[in-house]
Amino acid sequence: MKDRYGVVLVGCGYIGATHLDDIYYRDNVKIVGVVDVNEDSARLFARKYGAESWSSDYRDYLENAEADIFIIATYTETHLEILKACIACGKHVLCEKPVADTLEGSLEFVSAVRSAESRVLVGHILRHNDSYKRIAAMIKGGAIGKPRVFRMVQNHNAVNWERYRHLLTFCPPIVDCGVHYIDVAQWFTGSKIVQVSGISTNIDADVPEGSYNYGMINAVLDDGTIFNYESGWSKNMMAGNLKEFIGDSGYIKLVLACDRSDGHELGDLLRWYDGKTGEHHIINVKSIYKNMYGQLLELIHMIEDPEYVSSPTIDDVESTMRVAFAADMAVRSNRVLHLDRNTQEVIDGGK
Ligand SMILES: NC(=O)c1ccc[n+]([C@@H]2O[C@H](COP(=O)([O-])OP(=O)(O)OC[C@H]3O[C@@H](n4cnc5c(N)ncnc54)[C@H](O)[C@@H]3O)[C@@H](O)[C@H]2O)c1
């Protein structure tokens, strides 16, 4: 157990800033270094967050005894290489999702984590969001009866289109953002996705070749729950957010604080209809949308207690990546794919 953990951030972009905003000033954290291939970004992050030094090459910190934890917040295609280098040097890792831009890379990632002595947490940030944790507990406690339908939409108005265009070269939105919601569906039900299909299109004319910037997934879980998910990143679409969890005796709808018509100061709004009593409830939850410090504390817990079971586990991550890439395959080939209920490998792709 340490009083202070030395952190190195690799990737000084949007999500790198979101991590540091929430952790740089904490008593038990020291920002040892910040890294970006873009030297100006690294230099400015070092100044802003009081890092002791900066570099354009993460390998400069691999032998640094002060560096306990690496946060990997670079482009998806680079996560695996950086992870392997970190765990080879005994560094603990908090890695952004998706762990890789292919299923093969994702499986290599989870296999490396399983055989590592270091502790590795993947950034499924909704696992550390108090509203989502509350809904998970409510559903597991029977608040909506048997889950039947989960409806989720996460559309981004791509103000910074060049950043989104670049991310599209690695993964489409239903994979990049989809991993969060595939994980939520499986986490809330305790069940596994066993069937996927979907559709996609390009909204904008200049989407990178081979990708698509709008997609919908239809999935069926092993317990019979239906899960549908819509995700797009476009200059031509409004931001949209729908999270609704429907069971055979009730529903819970999550309205984020920023989307409430009033009472933003009360936090997120959970509308709960209890079909057993016929009562409607309003639950306010003060929740941090991206609870980066809570997520880092999860990793610290894993480091300090080798028996601690993390949220998510690496099995959850593997499962999520298998479903996300199966959904991408289903969309691209216009097929309905069935997944083995234990391994979640694609077992057939009939019409
Ligand atoms: N958890 C979430 O909610 C969430 C949200 C957004 C993005 N992400 C994920 O975070 C990752 C980064 O996305 P972003 O939106 O921050 O992108 P971004 O373009 O804003 O930032 C990425 C940064 O990484 C740097 N970089 C790339 N390769 C590097 C390398 N080898 N070494 C050092 N620096 C390198 C780039 O120069 C850039 O500054 C992606 O995997 C994305 O899917 C997660």
The ligand as an SDF file (V2000), in Angstrom:
LIG
                    3D

 44 48  0  0  0  0  0  0  0  0999 V2000
  -14.1060    6.2040  -21.8990 N   0  0  0  0  0  0  0  0  0  0  0  0
  -14.6950    7.0790  -22.6820 C   0  0  0  0  0  0  0  0  0  0  0  0
  -15.7930    7.5420  -22.3880 O   0  0  0  0  0  0  0  0  0  0  0  0
  -13.9890    7.5300  -23.9300 C   0  0  0  0  0  0  0  0  0  0  0  0
  -14.3950    8.7230  -24.5690 C   0  0  0  0  0  0  0  0  0  0  0  0
  -13.6890    9.1390  -25.6830 C   0  0  0  0  0  0  0  0  0  0  0  0
  -12.6440    8.3810  -26.1760 C   0  0  0  0  0  0  0  0  0  0  0  0
  -12.3010    7.2080  -25.5670 N   0  0  0  0  0  0  0  0  0  0  0  0
  -11.2070    6.3720  -26.0890 C   0  0  0  0  0  0  0  0  0  0  0  0
   -9.9690    7.0120  -25.7400 O   0  0  0  0  0  0  0  0  0  0  0  0
   -9.0220    6.8450  -26.7960 C   0  0  0  0  0  0  0  0  0  0  0  0
   -8.5290    8.2200  -27.2400 C   0  0  0  0  0  0  0  0  0  0  0  0
   -9.6370    8.9550  -27.7450 O   0  0  0  0  0  0  0  0  0  0  0  0
   -9.6800   10.5540  -27.6720 P   0  0  0  0  0  0  0  0  0  0  0  0
  -11.0760   10.9010  -27.9860 O   0  0  0  0  0  0  0  0  0  0  0  0
   -9.0650   11.0550  -26.4220 O   0  0  0  0  0  0  0  0  0  0  0  0
   -8.7380   10.9080  -28.9190 O   0  0  0  0  0  0  0  0  0  0  0  0
   -7.8910   12.2340  -29.1370 P   0  0  0  0  0  0  0  0  0  0  0  0
   -7.5800   12.2860  -30.5950 O   0  0  0  0  0  0  0  0  0  0  0  0
   -8.5600   13.4120  -28.5150 O   0  0  0  0  0  0  0  0  0  0  0  0
   -6.5450   11.9760  -28.3040 O   0  0  0  0  0  0  0  0  0  0  0  0
   -5.6450   10.9310  -28.5610 C   0  0  0  0  0  0  0  0  0  0  0  0
   -4.2470   11.4570  -28.2870 C   0  0  0  0  0  0  0  0  0  0  0  0
   -3.3200   10.3430  -28.2890 O   0  0  0  0  0  0  0  0  0  0  0  0
   -2.1240   10.7900  -28.9300 C   0  0  0  0  0  0  0  0  0  0  0  0
   -1.3940    9.6040  -29.3740 N   0  0  0  0  0  0  0  0  0  0  0  0
   -1.7480    8.7380  -30.3560 C   0  0  0  0  0  0  0  0  0  0  0  0
   -0.8440    7.7210  -30.4400 N   0  0  0  0  0  0  0  0  0  0  0  0
    0.0730    7.9460  -29.4720 C   0  0  0  0  0  0  0  0  0  0  0  0
    1.2200    7.2450  -29.0140 C   0  0  0  0  0  0  0  0  0  0  0  0
    1.6240    6.1040  -29.6000 N   0  0  0  0  0  0  0  0  0  0  0  0
    1.9430    7.7680  -27.9890 N   0  0  0  0  0  0  0  0  0  0  0  0
    1.5470    8.9270  -27.4060 C   0  0  0  0  0  0  0  0  0  0  0  0
    0.4770    9.6370  -27.7900 N   0  0  0  0  0  0  0  0  0  0  0  0
   -0.2750    9.1530  -28.8020 C   0  0  0  0  0  0  0  0  0  0  0  0
   -2.6060   11.6980  -30.0410 C   0  0  0  0  0  0  0  0  0  0  0  0
   -1.5890   12.5590  -30.5170 O   0  0  0  0  0  0  0  0  0  0  0  0
   -3.7560   12.4430  -29.3580 C   0  0  0  0  0  0  0  0  0  0  0  0
   -3.3010   13.6290  -28.7290 O   0  0  0  0  0  0  0  0  0  0  0  0
   -9.7190    6.0310  -27.8860 C   0  0  0  0  0  0  0  0  0  0  0  0
   -9.4150    4.6680  -27.6890 O   0  0  0  0  0  0  0  0  0  0  0  0
  -11.1990    6.2840  -27.6020 C   0  0  0  0  0  0  0  0  0  0  0  0
  -12.0190    5.2470  -28.0610 O   0  0  0  0  0  0  0  0  0  0  0  0
  -12.9260    6.7960  -24.4400 C   0  0  0  0  0  0  0  0  0  0  0  0
  1  2  1  0
  2  3  2  0
  2  4  1  0
  4  5  1  0
  4 44  2  0
  5  6  2  0
  6  7  1  0
  7  8  2  0
  8  9  1  0
  8 44  1  0
  9 10  1  0
  9 42  1  0
 10 11  1  0
 11 12  1  0
 11 40  1  0
 12 13  1  0
 13 14  1  0
 14 15  2  0
 14 16  1  0
 14 17  1  0
 17 18  1  0
 18 19  2  0
 18 20  1  0
 18 21  1  0
 21 22  1  0
 22 23  1  0
 23 24  1  0
 23 38  1  0
 24 25  1  0
 25 26  1  0
 25 36  1  0
 26 27  1  0
 26 35  1  0
 27 28  2  0
 28 29  1  0
 29 30  1  0
 29 35  2  0
 30 31  1  0
 30 32  2  0
 32 33  1  0
 33 34  2  0
 34 35  1  0
 36 37  1  0
 36 38  1  0
 38 39  1  0
 40 41  1  0
 40 42  1  0
 42 43  1  0
M  CHG  2   8   1  16  -1
M  END
$$$$
